[in-house]
């Protein structure tokens, strides 16, 4: 029973991390990571149907990277039909902020997901901390 409780708690932490980093979501399922398989018409329809834009800095992105070509952000885009989790540069975020002047749906919200190392530490704690009651050795000896 203790192992089952630990597995359930580890699964809950894993699911929380996937939802926290927008890899999974309740409405659209698994986020798509590319639009390369779509035609130009499908991409334009997708862009016209954007309902929400969020972004966050990648967990292991270098802090001193000011280059406009480095992918240091993930952008989470929700449309009418799907959700996308795409890599972005600082220039892409600036472009979204510029486009938000013309459309309130394109206003990107910066989010701060809980870092991966917090979930890893919680997982290690769950694995090594004992659950349940301690057996009394005196009762067994009598």
C-alpha positions in Angstrom: 0.0 0.0 0.0 2.9 2.3 0.8 4.4 1.8 -2.7 1.0 2.5 -4.3 0.7 5.8 -2.4 4.2 6.8 -3.4 3.5 6.0 -7.1 0.3 8.0 -7.0 2.0 11.0 -5.5 4.9 10.8 -8.0 2.4 10.6 -10.8 0.6 13.7 -9.4 3.8 15.6 -9.3 4.6 14.6 -12.9 1.2 15.6 -14.1 1.5 18.9 -12.2 4.8 19.6 -13.9 3.4 18.9 -17.4 0.4 21.2 -16.7 2.7 23.8 -15.1 4.9 24.0 -18.2 1.9 24.0 -20.5 2.8 20.7 -22.2 -0.7 19.4 -21.2 -3.9 21.3 -20.7 -7.4 20.5 -19.8 -9.1 22.0 -22.9 -6.9 21.1 -25.8 -4.9 18.0 -24.5 -1.3 17.8 -25.5 0.2 21.0 -26.9 1.5 20.8 -30.4 5.1 21.8 -30.9 5.2 22.9 -34.6 3.1 24.3 -37.4 5.2 22.9 -40.2 2.6 20.4 -41.4 0.1 23.1 -42.0 -0.5 25.0 -45.3 -0.4 28.8 -45.4 -4.2 29.0 -45.3 -4.4 26.7 -42.2 -1.7 28.8 -40.5 -3.5 32.1 -41.2 -6.8 30.5 -39.9 -4.9 29.4 -36.8 -3.4 32.9 -36.2 -6.8 34.5 -36.7 -8.2 32.2 -34.0 -5.7 33.0 -31.2 -7.5 33.3 -27.8 -4.5 33.4 -25.4 -0.7 33.9 -25.5 1.6 33.1 -22.6 5.4 32.8 -22.5 8.1 31.8 -20.0 11.8 31.6 -20.1 13.2 28.1 -20.6 14.4 26.5 -17.4 18.0 26.0 -18.6 18.4 29.1 -20.8 21.5 31.1 -20.0 20.7 34.3 -18.2 23.3 36.4 -20.1 22.0 35.5 -23.5 20.9 38.8 -25.1 21.2 37.5 -28.7 18.0 37.9 -30.6 18.6 34.5 -32.4 18.7 32.3 -29.3 15.6 30.3 -28.4 15.3 31.2 -24.7 11.5 31.3 -24.4 8.6 29.0 -24.8 5.4 30.6 -26.1 2.1 28.9 -25.3 -0.5 29.8 -27.9 -4.2 28.8 -27.5 -6.4 28.9 -30.6 -10.0 28.0 -31.2 -9.0 24.4 -32.1 -5.5 23.6 -30.6 -2.8 24.7 -28.3 0.8 25.2 -29.3 4.0 25.3 -27.3 6.6 26.9 -29.5 10.2 28.0 -29.0 10.8 31.7 -29.3 13.5 34.3 -29.3 13.6 37.6 -27.6 12.7 39.2 -30.9 9.6 37.0 -31.1 8.4 38.2 -27.7 9.0 41.8 -28.8 7.0 41.2 -31.9 4.1 39.8 -29.9 4.2 42.9 -27.6 4.1 45.1 -30.7 1.2 43.2 -32.2 -0.7 43.4 -28.9 -1.3 47.1 -29.7 -3.6 46.1 -32.5 -5.2 43.0 -30.9 -5.9 42.3 -27.2 -5.7 38.5 -27.9 -2.1 38.8 -28.9 -1.0 40.4 -25.7 1.5 37.9 -24.2 1.3 37.2 -20.5 4.6 36.3 -18.9 4.2 33.4 -16.5 6.7 31.9 -14.0 6.3 28.1 -13.8 7.6 26.3 -10.8 11.1 25.2 -11.6 11.8 21.5 -12.5 14.2 21.1 -9.6 11.3 21.8 -7.1 9.4 18.8 -8.5 12.5 16.7 -8.5 13.2 17.5 -4.9 9.6 16.7 -4.0 9.8 13.4 -5.9 13.0 12.4 -4.0 11.3 13.3 -0.7 8.3 11.1 -1.5 10.6 8.2 -2.5 12.7 8.3 0.7 10.2 9.4 3.4 8.4 6.4 5.0 4.6 6.3 5.0 2.4 4.5 7.4 2.6 3.5 11.0 5.7 2.1 12.6 5.5 -1.4 13.9 6.0 -1.8 17.6 8.8 -4.4 18.2 7.8 -5.1 21.8 4.4 -6.5 20.9 6.0 -9.1 18.6 8.6 -10.2 21.2 6.0 -11.0 23.9 
